[in-house]
């Protein structure tokens, strides 16, 4: 083989190697372009059933009315998401199975597949994002205190040396315990199993304050024997985004849920749902929370997103 022929052969071989590498790289790079099949959507389509996680006493987000029916702001939005899933799968109907969850077990039930979606009063934060996925944010809150108006407590500094209750497994519990440790406040932090039990602890005098998300505190006031005896006070210790929990690594399912929620928010429908639960009398006692739409909520409805505040 002559020198020119050898040189030409080398060029040809190099060209083949480069072309092969490009083809292989292209194959890998285009793989994500094909929609990954959603295990959750596949299961729902095959069974015709979706399991919804709800809270039992998170007024006005997700709770039982006096007929033991699940109702609330978050629950209505979750049903809107189910409508979007039904349309996406082109099903005539989807049977909904309702499963009560608590702060302590809600993440596990999503992870192990028992519950497909949970919309209640669950905060989207960076730590939880390691365990589950979150939908577009459905509510923005601040963590405050509920106290008896005659207790003389106006902010967190007044809690030193006193009994304070919160709900186990919540962001409020973590914040309260950290505050107690960092500031050496000597509080006795009581962890209740749910918001209803936490308020009962406050109402019966076993605690002087109940720390929780402000909207949930107003919700507990709606159940109180004497709602006028209580007040929500204090400097918000955190701003938090509530989202619907979904399983991780199922982006197609999240995409369908987010699209349904975004449609409700940007169309103005979500604002009407908000008014129903926060600006009008609600079950079980027909009390009105009187919580006007905040600037944060107005911004959320205008530009829905799934970002955590921390």
Backbone as CSV, one residue per row, in Angstrom:
resi,resn,N_x,N_y,N_z,CA_x,CA_y,CA_z,C_x,C_y,C_z
1,UNK,0.857,-1.198,0.000,0.000,0.000,0.000,0.890,1.244,0.000
2,UNK,0.601,2.128,-0.928,1.424,3.327,-1.038,1.130,4.274,0.111
3,UNK,2.040,5.244,0.300,1.868,6.213,1.392,0.580,6.999,1.264
4,UNK,0.238,7.495,0.039,-1.034,8.227,-0.098,-2.239,7.360,0.229
5,UNK,-2.172,6.053,-0.193,-3.290,5.138,0.093,-3.430,4.910,1.598
6,UNK,-2.276,4.752,2.277,-2.289,4.536,3.721,-2.882,5.745,4.437
7,UNK,-2.516,6.935,3.965,-3.029,8.159,4.571,-4.548,8.268,4.376
8,UNK,-4.992,7.896,3.156,-6.426,7.948,2.869,-7.194,6.950,3.737
9,UNK,-6.591,5.764,3.955,-7.245,4.740,4.776,-7.394,5.216,6.211
10,UNK,-6.332,5.884,6.703,-6.390,6.387,8.076,-7.500,7.432,8.226
11,UNK,-7.608,8.295,7.188,-8.654,9.317,7.227,-10.039,8.675,7.242
12,UNK,-10.169,7.609,6.405,-11.472,6.916,6.332,-11.818,6.284,7.673
13,UNK,-10.839,5.619,8.315,-11.062,4.956,9.604,-11.424,5.985,10.675
14,UNK,-10.717,7.116,10.665,-11.015,8.168,11.642,-12.431,8.701,11.455
15,UNK,-12.806,8.853,10.175,-14.154,9.346,9.876,-15.207,8.374,10.411
16,UNK,-14.958,7.082,10.184,-15.911,6.058,10.664,-16.033,6.093,12.180
17,UNK,-14.884,6.236,12.882,-14.895,6.291,14.351,-15.695,7.493,14.852
18,UNK,-15.438,8.652,14.213,-16.133,9.876,14.625,-17.633,9.750,14.368
19,UNK,-17.982,9.229,13.178,-19.391,9.080,12.825,-20.091,8.130,13.786
20,UNK,-19.408,7.036,14.139,-19.991,6.071,15.077,-20.227,6.703,16.434
21,UNK,-19.244,7.495,16.870,-19.362,8.152,18.179,-20.536,9.127,18.192
22,UNK,-20.683,9.857,17.065,-21.793,10.819,16.966,-23.131,10.098,17.023
23,UNK,-23.228,8.980,16.300,-24.475,8.214,16.275,-24.818,7.699,17.667
24,UNK,-23.815,7.143,18.368,-24.042,6.617,19.722,-24.447,7.738,20.672
25,UNK,-23.735,8.874,20.589,-24.057,10.009,21.462,-25.460,10.521,21.189
26,UNK,-25.808,10.564,19.902,-27.136,11.042,19.529,-28.208,10.126,20.081
27,UNK,-27.932,8.836,20.047,-28.916,7.874,20.556,-29.172,8.108,22.033
28,UNK,-28.085,8.334,22.790,-28.232,8.577,24.223,-28.907,9.914,24.493
29,UNK,-28.529,10.931,23.701,-29.052,12.265,23.964,-30.526,12.368,23.630
30,UNK,-31.004,11.559,22.705,-32.417,11.657,22.324,-33.304,10.762,23.165
31,UNK,-32.724,9.889,23.963,-33.535,8.991,24.790,-34.525,9.739,25.670
32,UNK,-34.104,10.823,26.389,-35.046,11.529,27.245,-36.184,12.189,26.479
33,UNK,-36.018,12.380,25.179,-37.058,13.035,24.405,-38.317,12.175,24.340
34,UNK,-38.136,10.853,24.458,-39.285,9.978,24.486,-39.856,9.977,25.894
35,UNK,-41.145,10.262,26.005,-41.779,10.370,27.323,-41.636,9.059,28.082
36,UNK,-41.068,9.169,29.268,-40.931,8.000,30.120,-42.306,7.588,30.596
37,UNK,-42.614,6.308,30.469,-43.940,5.846,30.865,-44.133,6.031,32.361
38,UNK,-45.244,6.596,32.737,-45.543,6.830,34.139,-46.114,5.570,34.776
39,UNK,-45.427,5.071,35.797,-45.915,3.876,36.499,-47.262,4.163,37.168
40,UNK,-47.408,5.390,37.676,-48.653,5.744,38.364,-49.810,5.828,37.379
41,UNK,-49.588,6.512,36.246,-50.646,6.613,35.242,-51.014,5.234,34.686
42,UNK,-50.006,4.385,34.505,-50.242,3.019,33.999,-51.122,2.245,34.973
43,UNK,-50.804,2.371,36.263,-51.587,1.661,37.284,-53.033,2.161,37.321
44,UNK,-53.193,3.491,37.241,-54.541,4.075,37.280,-55.348,3.631,36.065
45,UNK,-54.699,3.612,34.902,-55.406,3.213,33.677,-55.822,1.749,33.727
46,UNK,-54.943,0.899,34.240,-55.236,-0.539,34.280,-56.313,-0.886,35.309
47,UNK,-56.309,-0.176,36.429,-57.257,-0.489,37.508,-58.513,0.379,37.468
48,UNK,-58.404,1.534,36.790,-59.536,2.460,36.776,-59.764,3.124,38.117
49,UNK,-58.734,3.063,38.991,-58.872,3.569,40.360,-57.654,4.402,40.744
50,UNK,-57.894,5.463,41.507,-56.806,6.258,42.071,-57.034,6.384,43.572
51,UNK,-55.962,6.293,44.349,-56.075,6.404,45.803,-55.607,7.783,46.240
52,UNK,-56.493,8.513,46.895,-56.239,9.882,47.325,-55.996,9.925,48.824
53,UNK,-54.888,10.532,49.225,-54.598,10.709,50.645,-55.192,12.019,51.133
54,UNK,-55.895,11.986,52.259,-56.514,13.190,52.812,-56.296,13.248,54.317
55,UNK,-56.435,14.438,54.863,-56.337,14.622,56.312,-57.729,14.508,56.940
56,UNK,-57.756,14.230,58.234,-59.030,14.085,58.932,-59.476,15.369,59.624
57,UNK,-58.519,16.241,59.942,-58.906,17.429,60.716,-58.095,18.670,60.361
58,UNK,-57.655,18.784,59.110,-56.907,19.973,58.681,-57.872,20.994,58.065
59,UNK,-58.713,21.567,58.912,-59.663,22.593,58.460,-58.889,23.848,58.050
60,UNK,-59.204,24.483,56.940,-60.238,24.167,55.947,-59.678,23.460,54.718
61,UNK,-58.534,22.806,54.862,-57.860,22.215,53.711,-58.382,20.829,53.354
62,UNK,-58.438,19.969,54.346,-58.847,18.585,54.114,-59.317,18.009,55.440
63,UNK,-60.622,17.703,55.521,-61.164,17.246,56.803,-62.537,16.620,56.610
64,UNK,-63.039,15.988,57.672,-64.374,15.404,57.643,-65.416,16.443,58.053
65,UNK,-66.544,16.440,57.345,-67.649,17.264,57.813,-68.480,16.454,58.810
66,UNK,-69.633,16.975,59.216,-70.419,16.272,60.224,-71.072,15.002,59.691
67,UNK,-70.956,14.760,58.375,-71.472,13.522,57.778,-70.345,12.560,57.414
68,UNK,-69.145,12.870,57.906,-67.950,12.057,57.645,-67.581,12.009,56.159
69,UNK,-67.933,13.093,55.453,-67.503,13.253,54.068,-66.238,14.100,54.045
70,UNK,-65.284,13.752,53.172,-64.049,14.531,53.070,-64.322,15.793,52.259
71,UNK,-63.966,16.946,52.818,-64.186,18.229,52.151,-62.966,19.116,52.377
72,UNK,-62.955,20.294,51.746,-61.908,21.271,52.008,-61.277,21.830,50.744
73,UNK,-60.545,22.903,50.924,-59.863,23.599,49.821,-58.908,22.669,49.071
74,UNK,-58.007,22.020,49.800,-57.024,21.140,49.155,-57.704,19.949,48.496
75,UNK,-58.748,19.445,49.148,-59.445,18.280,48.608,-60.118,18.629,47.278
76,UNK,-60.690,19.830,47.196,-61.311,20.249,45.926,-60.271,20.348,44.820
77,UNK,-59.099,20.889,45.146,-58.047,20.990,44.140,-57.558,19.600,43.719
78,UNK,-57.498,18.675,44.671,-57.079,17.309,44.334,-58.074,16.663,43.368
79,UNK,-59.354,16.918,43.573,-60.361,16.367,42.668,-60.240,16.982,41.270
80,UNK,-59.802,18.254,41.206,-59.537,18.880,39.909,-58.366,18.176,39.212
81,UNK,-57.358,17.791,40.021,-56.219,17.049,39.463,-56.680,15.697,38.933
82,UNK,-57.606,15.042,39.642,-58.146,13.751,39.193,-58.863,13.922,37.848
83,UNK,-59.597,15.027,37.696,-60.252,15.303,36.407,-59.222,15.407,35.285
84,UNK,-58.093,16.062,35.584,-57.033,16.193,34.585,-56.416,14.851,34.238
85,UNK,-56.258,13.988,35.246,-55.703,12.646,35.018,-56.674,11.824,34.161
86,UNK,-57.960,11.942,34.469,-58.990,11.209,33.702,-58.971,11.627,32.235
87,UNK,-58.873,12.949,31.996,-58.840,13.447,30.622,-57.582,12.978,29.899
88,UNK,-56.452,13.006,30.609,-55.186,12.591,29.997,-55.218,11.126,29.576
89,UNK,-55.851,10.291,30.416,-55.909,8.860,30.133,-57.085,8.488,29.241
90,UNK,-57.916,9.515,28.925,-59.100,9.297,28.086,-60.014,8.222,28.675
91,UNK,-60.231,8.328,29.983,-61.136,7.416,30.676,-62.477,8.088,30.897
92,UNK,-63.548,7.315,30.803,-64.885,7.857,31.045,-65.044,8.257,32.502
93,UNK,-64.416,7.492,33.389,-64.450,7.823,34.819,-63.280,7.151,35.528
94,UNK,-62.953,7.686,36.691,-61.948,7.078,37.566,-62.587,6.900,38.933
95,UNK,-62.502,5.708,39.462,-62.992,5.477,40.821,-61.974,6.028,41.805
96,UNK,-62.429,6.792,42.781,-61.521,7.370,43.782,-61.648,6.643,45.108
97,UNK,-60.518,6.211,45.608,-60.460,5.570,46.919,-59.836,6.574,47.882
98,UNK,-60.524,6.900,48.949,-60.045,7.886,49.907,-59.368,7.206,51.086
99,UNK,-58.163,7.688,51.418,-57.422,7.110,52.538,-56.934,8.211,53.467
100,UNK,-57.345,8.184,54.753,-56.855,9.191,55.692,-55.372,8.998,55.974
101,UNK,-54.641,10.105,56.075,-53.216,10.055,56.404,-52.951,11.019,57.557
102,UNK,-51.812,10.834,58.206,-51.392,11.728,59.282,-50.058,12.361,58.916
103,UNK,-49.635,13.335,59.717,-48.324,13.948,59.485,-47.218,12.910,59.549
104,UNK,-47.409,11.897,60.395,-46.363,10.908,60.621,-46.262,9.868,59.503
105,UNK,-47.387,9.504,58.865,-47.332,8.394,57.896,-47.528,8.804,56.442
106,UNK,-47.805,10.078,56.177,-48.178,10.486,54.815,-47.070,10.253,53.793
107,UNK,-45.824,10.518,54.162,-44.713,10.326,53.212,-44.526,8.846,52.896
108,UNK,-44.564,8.016,53.927,-44.398,6.567,53.736,-45.478,6.000,52.831
109,UNK,-46.712,6.435,53.016,-47.824,5.899,52.222,-47.715,6.303,50.755
110,UNK,-47.127,7.459,50.487,-46.856,7.851,49.101,-45.715,6.993,48.550
111,UNK,-44.649,6.853,49.324,-43.470,6.121,48.858,-43.773,4.660,48.537
112,UNK,-44.577,4.003,49.385,-44.804,2.570,49.186,-45.954,2.260,48.228
113,UNK,-46.542,3.317,47.636,-47.561,3.101,46.618,-48.966,2.924,47.140
114,UNK,-49.156,3.016,48.454,-50.506,2.875,49.024,-51.390,4.034,48.584
115,UNK,-50.800,5.244,48.553,-51.522,6.452,48.140,-50.849,7.010,46.880
116,UNK,-51.652,7.430,45.912,-51.109,7.946,44.653,-50.834,9.444,44.707
117,UNK,-51.680,10.175,45.389,-51.515,11.620,45.523,-52.127,12.048,46.851
118,UNK,-51.446,12.971,47.545,-51.944,13.474,48.830,-51.997,14.984,48.769
119,UNK,-53.197,15.539,48.929,-53.364,16.991,48.983,-54.044,17.338,50.299
120,UNK,-53.281,17.966,51.172,-53.835,18.341,52.469,-53.205,19.635,52.923
121,UNK,-52.286,19.514,53.855,-51.558,20.679,54.356,-50.092,20.307,54.531
122,UNK,-49.512,19.760,53.463,-48.134,19.265,53.505,-47.175,20.288,52.901
123,UNK,-46.178,20.675,53.693,-45.205,21.666,53.247,-44.181,21.058,52.290
124,UNK,-43.955,21.750,51.202,-42.907,21.382,50.255,-41.600,22.010,50.737
125,UNK,-40.662,21.185,51.197,-39.354,21.704,51.582,-38.245,20.831,50.992
126,UNK,-37.016,21.313,51.080,-35.893,20.640,50.427,-35.637,19.256,50.997
127,UNK,-35.851,19.094,52.293,-35.628,17.792,52.915,-36.633,16.764,52.394
128,UNK,-37.900,17.161,52.324,-38.926,16.227,51.848,-38.772,15.924,50.365
129,UNK,-38.191,16.857,49.615,-37.989,16.622,48.185,-37.037,15.456,47.933
130,UNK,-36.249,15.070,48.927,-35.382,13.911,48.793,-36.182,12.610,48.866
131,UNK,-37.401,12.699,49.407,-38.212,11.503,49.634,-39.410,11.390,48.692
132,UNK,-39.991,12.534,48.338,-41.184,12.554,47.490,-41.098,13.729,46.517
133,UNK,-42.012,13.759,45.577,-42.127,14.905,44.665,-43.316,15.759,45.093
134,UNK,-43.320,17.019,44.667,-44.421,17.917,44.991,-44.987,18.534,43.723
135,UNK,-46.289,18.718,43.752,-46.967,19.377,42.644,-46.708,20.875,42.701
136,UNK,-47.288,21.575,41.746,-47.396,23.023,41.821,-47.961,23.400,43.194
137,UNK,-47.441,24.451,43.783,-47.899,24.900,45.097,-49.394,25.215,45.062
138,UNK,-50.095,24.812,46.136,-51.527,25.086,46.201,-51.876,26.124,47.263
139,UNK,-50.906,26.425,48.179,-51.186,27.418,49.218,-49.875,27.908,49.828
140,UNK,-49.881,29.163,50.280,-48.716,29.750,50.945,-49.148,30.228,52.330
141,UNK,-48.402,29.810,53.362,-48.780,30.140,54.753,-47.582,30.680,55.542
142,UNK,-47.869,31.140,56.780,-46.838,31.513,57.739,-47.115,30.791,59.051
143,UNK,-46.087,30.415,59.796,-46.272,29.684,61.053,-46.386,30.664,62.225
144,UNK,-47.498,30.576,62.960,-47.769,31.498,64.070,-48.291,30.746,65.289
145,UNK,-48.904,31.471,66.207,-49.421,30.892,67.451,-50.908,31.164,67.611
146,UNK,-51.621,30.187,68.175,-52.979,30.451,68.644,-52.955,30.423,70.163
147,UNK,-53.552,31.438,70.761,-53.571,31.570,72.218,-54.938,32.053,72.670
148,UNK,-55.191,31.899,73.946,-56.403,32.476,74.523,-56.174,33.986,74.635
149,UNK,-57.187,34.752,74.290,-57.031,36.202,74.285,-56.636,36.760,75.645
150,UNK,-57.002,36.049,76.695,-56.707,36.527,78.057,-55.365,36.027,78.586
151,UNK,-54.607,35.288,77.753,-53.369,34.659,78.232,-52.205,35.624,78.347
152,UNK,-52.297,36.787,77.707,-51.200,37.750,77.776,-50.014,37.373,76.916
153,UNK,-50.222,36.519,75.937,-49.141,36.091,75.036,-49.345,36.753,73.681
154,UNK,-48.334,37.484,73.243,-48.436,38.183,71.959,-47.411,37.712,70.937
155,UNK,-46.330,37.051,71.408,-45.310,36.581,70.467,-44.533,35.425,71.098
156,UNK,-43.615,34.858,70.347,-42.909,33.653,70.778,-42.060,33.870,72.024
157,UNK,-41.552,35.072,72.217,-40.722,35.340,73.406,-41.497,35.138,74.697
158,UNK,-42.823,35.242,74.644,-43.659,35.089,75.831,-43.848,33.633,76.242
159,UNK,-43.300,32.699,75.475,-43.526,31.276,75.732,-42.468,30.649,76.640
160,UNK,-41.466,31.414,77.036,-40.377,30.867,77.862,-40.920,30.200,79.123
161,UNK,-40.495,28.959,79.343,-40.879,28.229,80.548,-42.301,27.695,80.542
162,UNK,-42.985,27.761,79.418,-44.396,27.362,79.369,-44.609,26.113,78.494
163,UNK,-45.788,25.523,78.645,-46.182,24.378,77.816,-46.707,24.879,76.477
164,UNK,-46.138,24.356,75.393,-46.559,24.749,74.046,-46.816,23.479,73.245
165,UNK,-47.932,23.450,72.519,-48.280,22.259,71.755,-48.148,22.519,70.259
166,UNK,-47.791,21.487,69.529,-47.775,21.530,68.066,-48.085,20.130,67.576
167,UNK,-48.175,19.953,66.272,-48.526,18.649,65.721,-47.264,17.891,65.334
168,UNK,-47.204,16.626,65.735,-46.022,15.800,65.482,-45.756,15.661,63.983
169,UNK,-44.474,15.674,63.626,-44.072,15.439,62.246,-44.227,16.624,61.319
170,UNK,-44.476,17.818,61.881,-44.681,19.007,61.056,-43.458,19.915,61.078
171,UNK,-43.429,20.849,60.155,-42.374,21.854,60.141,-42.411,22.680,61.414
172,UNK,-43.601,22.957,61.918,-43.733,23.744,63.148,-43.044,23.063,64.320
173,UNK,-43.168,21.743,64.402,-42.513,21.022,65.495,-41.000,21.202,65.415
174,UNK,-40.451,21.066,64.217,-38.998,21.226,64.037,-38.553,22.639,64.410
175,UNK,-39.291,23.642,63.943,-38.941,25.031,64.239,-39.038,25.335,65.722
176,UNK,-40.091,24.827,66.353,-40.308,25.100,67.771,-39.209,24.469,68.624
177,UNK,-38.850,23.245,68.314,-37.798,22.564,69.093,-36.439,23.237,68.882
178,UNK,-36.175,23.665,67.666,-34.913,24.359,67.386,-34.862,25.697,68.131
179,UNK,-35.974,26.435,68.112,-36.047,27.704,68.842,-35.815,27.486,70.332
180,UNK,-36.434,26.440,70.865,-36.313,26.132,72.288,-34.868,25.833,72.666
181,UNK,-34.189,25.101,71.786,-32.796,24.733,72.049,-31.855,25.912,71.846
182,UNK,-32.015,26.618,70.746,-31.110,27.719,70.412,-31.211,28.873,71.402
183,UNK,-32.440,29.174,71.833,-32.659,30.336,72.699,-32.797,29.977,74.178
184,UNK,-32.609,28.678,74.493,-32.676,28.214,75.898,-33.947,28.736,76.584
185,UNK,-35.094,28.508,75.943,-36.344,29.076,76.438,-37.015,28.237,77.516
186,UNK,-36.603,26.978,77.643,-37.174,26.144,78.697,-38.634,25.787,78.467
187,UNK,-39.067,25.800,77.220,-40.451,25.402,76.923,-40.606,23.892,77.065
188,UNK,-41.805,23.461,77.410,-42.151,22.044,77.352,-42.958,21.854,76.076
189,UNK,-42.330,21.276,75.058,-42.978,21.118,73.758,-43.766,19.815,73.737
190,UNK,-45.067,19.936,73.529,-45.960,18.778,73.473,-46.280,18.485,72.006
191,UNK,-46.074,17.232,71.592,-46.351,16.842,70.205,-47.648,16.037,70.140
192,UNK,-48.658,16.604,69.494,-49.956,15.939,69.360,-50.004,15.156,68.052
193,UNK,-50.877,14.160,67.982,-50.930,13.304,66.789,-51.523,14.020,65.581
194,UNK,-52.429,14.976,65.809,-52.999,15.734,64.701,-53.412,17.113,65.201
195,UNK,-53.900,17.953,64.305,-54.233,19.327,64.673,-55.408,19.384,65.651
196,UNK,-56.344,18.465,65.493,-57.482,18.425,66.402,-57.058,18.151,67.830
197,UNK,-56.157,17.191,67.997,-55.662,16.863,69.334,-54.828,18.009,69.893
198,UNK,-54.075,18.678,69.033,-53.260,19.813,69.477,-54.144,20.937,70.012
199,UNK,-55.221,21.238,69.288,-56.110,22.298,69.759,-56.810,21.896,71.050
200,UNK,-57.180,20.625,71.168,-57.813,20.147,72.405,-56.862,20.331,73.581
201,UNK,-55.572,20.099,73.355,-54.565,20.307,74.401,-54.540,21.770,74.833
202,UNK,-54.657,22.664,73.864,-54.705,24.097,74.162,-56.015,24.463,74.858
203,UNK,-57.114,23.976,74.323,-58.446,24.334,74.810,-58.663,23.892,76.258
204,UNK,-58.058,22.766,76.634,-58.226,22.233,77.991,-57.178,22.758,78.968
205,UNK,-56.345,23.696,78.504,-55.409,24.344,79.409,-54.117,23.605,79.659
206,UNK,-53.873,22.516,78.928,-52.622,21.773,79.121,-51.455,22.437,78.389
207,UNK,-51.771,23.442,77.559,-50.746,24.246,76.888,-51.275,25.669,76.783
208,UNK,-50.355,26.642,76.737,-50.772,28.044,76.653,-50.795,28.540,75.209
209,UNK,-50.191,27.759,74.301,-50.137,28.179,72.900,-50.039,26.955,72.003
210,UNK,-50.542,27.121,70.805,-50.512,26.078,69.775,-49.827,26.679,68.559
211,UNK,-48.648,26.161,68.210,-47.916,26.660,67.046,-48.242,25.815,65.828
212,UNK,-48.619,26.491,64.738,-48.935,25.784,63.499,-49.077,26.811,62.388
213,UNK,-49.314,26.339,61.187,-49.547,27.208,60.040,-50.775,28.082,60.316
214,UNK,-50.684,29.363,59.984,-51.745,30.298,60.365,-53.124,29.883,59.862
215,UNK,-53.213,29.398,58.639,-54.512,29.001,58.095,-55.111,27.837,58.876
216,UNK,-54.264,26.898,59.305,-54.750,25.768,60.090,-55.229,26.224,61.469
217,UNK,-54.554,27.224,62.025,-54.990,27.760,63.317,-56.369,28.392,63.195
218,UNK,-56.583,29.155,62.134,-57.915,29.726,61.909,-58.939,28.604,61.720
219,UNK,-58.500,27.524,61.091,-59.379,26.382,60.891,-59.797,25.742,62.199
220,UNK,-58.857,25.610,63.125,-59.195,25.037,64.428,-60.142,25.950,65.207
221,UNK,-59.986,27.253,65.032,-60.899,28.189,65.683,-62.335,27.960,65.222
222,UNK,-62.487,27.529,63.961,-63.828,27.288,63.428,-64.521,26.134,64.151
223,UNK,-63.732,25.264,64.817,-64.310,24.135,65.540,-64.493,24.418,67.029
224,UNK,-63.937,25.526,67.496,-63.916,25.802,68.937,-65.322,26.015,69.500
225,UNK,-65.485,25.651,70.772,-66.770,25.865,71.445,-67.074,27.353,71.529
226,UNK,-66.017,28.147,71.752,-66.164,29.604,71.832,-65.060,30.236,70.986
227,UNK,-65.321,30.370,69.702,-64.300,30.851,68.769,-63.774,32.232,69.153
228,UNK,-64.618,33.061,69.756,-64.215,34.417,70.123,-63.201,34.483,71.248
229,UNK,-62.955,33.354,71.912,-61.986,33.335,73.020,-60.541,33.281,72.531
230,UNK,-60.345,32.995,71.241,-59.010,32.695,70.745,-58.512,33.728,69.745
231,UNK,-57.177,33.816,69.635,-56.565,34.748,68.686,-55.318,34.105,68.081
232,UNK,-55.019,34.469,66.841,-53.786,34.034,66.181,-52.807,35.196,66.252
233,UNK,-51.644,34.943,66.851,-50.687,36.018,67.123,-49.267,35.583,66.752
234,UNK,-48.338,36.543,66.892,-46.919,36.232,66.748,-46.344,36.559,65.385
235,UNK,-45.024,36.704,65.385,-44.275,36.931,64.148,-44.100,35.608,63.431
236,UNK,-44.480,35.543,62.168,-44.361,34.297,61.409,-42.914,33.804,61.436
237,UNK,-42.732,32.559,61.847,-41.393,31.987,61.952,-40.901,31.389,60.635
238,UNK,-41.809,31.190,59.725,-41.420,30.685,58.414,-42.553,30.950,57.436
239,UNK,-42.200,31.003,56.176,-43.188,31.061,55.103,-43.071,29.730,54.386
240,UNK,-44.207,29.088,54.171,-44.164,27.745,53.620,-45.127,27.568,52.457
241,UNK,-44.744,26.667,51.569,-45.571,26.353,50.401,-46.174,24.969,50.578
242,UNK,-47.498,24.889,50.518,-48.170,23.592,50.521,-48.233,23.064,49.089
243,UNK,-47.971,21.778,48.944,-48.128,21.138,47.647,-48.771,19.779,47.817
244,UNK,-49.211,19.199,46.713,-49.708,17.823,46.738,-48.503,16.896,46.609
245,UNK,-48.445,15.875,47.448,-47.324,14.932,47.391,-47.556,13.861,46.336
246,UNK,-46.478,13.545,45.630,-46.484,12.513,44.598,-45.233,11.661,44.770
247,UNK,-45.204,10.499,44.141,-43.997,9.690,44.210,-42.876,10.327,43.388
248,UNK,-41.658,10.136,43.838,-40.501,10.621,43.087,-40.324,9.785,41.816
249,UNK,-39.546,10.343,40.905,-39.164,9.614,39.687,-40.364,9.223,38.825
250,UNK,-41.398,10.047,38.842,-42.539,9.835,37.950,-42.926,11.193,37.363
251,UNK,-42.018,11.775,36.555,-42.237,13.128,36.045,-43.470,13.270,35.167
252,UNK,-43.860,12.204,34.472,-45.033,12.291,33.607,-46.311,12.466,34.430
253,UNK,-46.390,11.779,35.562,-47.565,11.925,36.441,-47.603,13.339,37.018
254,UNK,-46.455,13.814,37.474,-46.381,15.178,38.011,-46.790,16.196,36.948
255,UNK,-46.360,15.980,35.723,-46.686,16.899,34.630,-48.199,17.009,34.427
256,UNK,-48.892,15.879,34.496,-50.351,15.871,34.324,-51.033,16.584,35.484
257,UNK,-50.591,16.299,36.713,-51.172,16.933,37.905,-50.927,18.437,37.872
258,UNK,-49.692,18.842,37.565,-49.354,20.270,37.516,-50.182,21.014,36.475
259,UNK,-50.376,20.386,35.327,-51.146,21.030,34.261,-52.584,21.281,34.706
260,UNK,-53.159,20.304,35.409,-54.537,20.454,35.879,-54.643,21.565,36.914
261,UNK,-53.697,21.613,37.854,-53.718,22.634,38.898,-53.457,24.022,38.319
262,UNK,-52.531,24.097,37.393,-52.211,25.378,36.761,-53.426,25.939,36.021
263,UNK,-54.141,25.077,35.348,-55.346,25.504,34.626,-56.376,26.096,35.589
264,UNK,-56.562,25.440,36.737,-57.528,25.929,37.732,-57.100,27.288,38.281
265,UNK,-55.804,27.454,38.532,-55.308,28.688,39.129,-55.362,29.874,38.166
266,UNK,-54.895,29.665,36.953,-54.807,30.781,36.008,-56.150,31.150,35.394
267,UNK,-57.122,30.266,35.510,-58.450,30.541,34.944,-59.335,31.362,35.883
268,UNK,-58.894,31.511,37.140,-59.706,32.218,38.120,-60.563,31.290,38.960
269,UNK,-60.598,30.002,38.593,-61.422,29.047,39.330,-60.899,28.824,40.746
270,UNK,-59.574,28.802,40.900,-58.987,28.571,42.222,-59.354,29.686,43.197
271,UNK,-59.434,30.913,42.697,-59.787,32.033,43.563,-61.208,31.879,44.100
272,UNK,-62.090,31.325,43.283,-63.463,31.067,43.741,-63.482,29.963,44.791
273,UNK,-62.641,28.952,44.593,-62.534,27.865,45.579,-61.975,28.424,46.886
274,UNK,-60.985,29.309,46.783,-60.418,29.953,47.974,-61.511,30.701,48.735
275,UNK,-62.276,31.528,48.030,-63.327,32.323,48.674,-64.329,31.424,49.396
276,UNK,-64.626,30.293,48.812,-65.580,29.352,49.406,-65.112,28.878,50.770
277,UNK,-63.807,28.610,50.891,-63.289,27.996,52.120,-62.694,28.989,53.117
278,UNK,-62.315,30.190,52.660,-61.657,31.131,53.553,-62.426,32.429,53.784
279,UNK,-63.460,32.672,52.990,-64.189,33.933,53.103,-65.701,33.744,53.268
280,UNK,-66.113,32.516,53.485,-67.530,32.203,53.667,-67.706,31.188,54.783
281,UNK,-68.909,31.074,55.335,-69.153,30.073,56.386,-68.862,28.665,55.868
282,UNK,-68.174,27.881,56.689,-67.818,26.518,56.290,-68.298,25.521,57.341
283,UNK,-68.488,24.264,56.944,-68.824,23.217,57.908,-67.656,23.013,58.866
284,UNK,-67.873,22.459,60.063,-69.149,21.912,60.526,-70.038,22.923,61.264
285,UNK,-69.504,24.086,61.608,-70.265,25.005,62.448,-70.678,26.278,61.729
286,UNK,-70.386,26.361,60.443,-70.790,27.532,59.691,-70.057,28.801,60.059
287,UNK,-68.842,28.661,60.626,-68.058,29.837,60.972,-67.227,30.293,59.773
288,UNK,-66.928,31.571,59.741,-66.181,32.172,58.634,-64.768,32.494,59.092
289,UNK,-63.760,31.957,58.385,-62.371,32.210,58.765,-61.950,33.651,58.479
290,UNK,-62.618,34.315,57.532,-62.315,35.712,57.188,-60.837,35.935,56.910
291,UNK,-60.273,35.117,56.032,-58.875,35.250,55.632,-58.807,35.727,54.182
292,UNK,-58.666,37.025,53.964,-58.602,37.545,52.582,-57.413,36.954,51.835
293,UNK,-57.530,36.890,50.534,-56.455,36.380,49.693,-55.207,37.245,49.875
294,UNK,-54.097,36.611,50.256,-52.852,37.345,50.508,-52.160,37.699,49.193
295,UNK,-51.185,38.607,49.293,-50.396,38.976,48.109,-49.647,37.760,47.566
296,UNK,-49.174,36.900,48.492,-48.453,35.687,48.076,-49.365,34.763,47.272
297,UNK,-50.629,34.649,47.719,-51.568,33.781,47.014,-51.958,34.374,45.657
298,UNK,-52.110,35.676,45.601,-52.421,36.327,44.320,-51.300,36.080,43.319
299,UNK,-50.065,36.190,43.787,-48.907,35.954,42.918,-48.851,34.496,42.466
300,UNK,-49.196,33.591,43.369,-49.187,32.165,43.034,-50.202,31.850,41.942
301,UNK,-51.408,32.374,42.087,-52.440,32.112,41.090,-52.071,32.701,39.728
302,UNK,-51.358,33.804,39.758,-50.948,34.454,38.508,-49.818,33.673,37.822
303,UNK,-48.893,33.162,38.628,-47.741,32.437,38.067,-47.457,31.179,38.898
304,UNK,-48.232,30.126,38.707,-48.067,28.882,39.484,-46.641,28.324,39.379
305,UNK,-46.141,27.788,40.490,-44.800,27.197,40.503,-44.747,26.145,41.597
306,UNK,-43.680,25.356,41.597,-43.544,24.282,42.598,-42.340,24.504,43.509
307,UNK,-41.945,25.755,43.697,-40.732,26.054,44.462,-40.997,26.048,45.978
308,UNK,-40.043,25.497,46.713,-40.093,25.550,48.172,-39.497,26.869,48.638
309,UNK,-39.853,27.274,49.851,-39.319,28.539,50.382,-37.982,28.335,51.086
310,UNK,-37.579,27.088,51.276,-36.290,26.854,51.919,-35.477,25.878,51.115
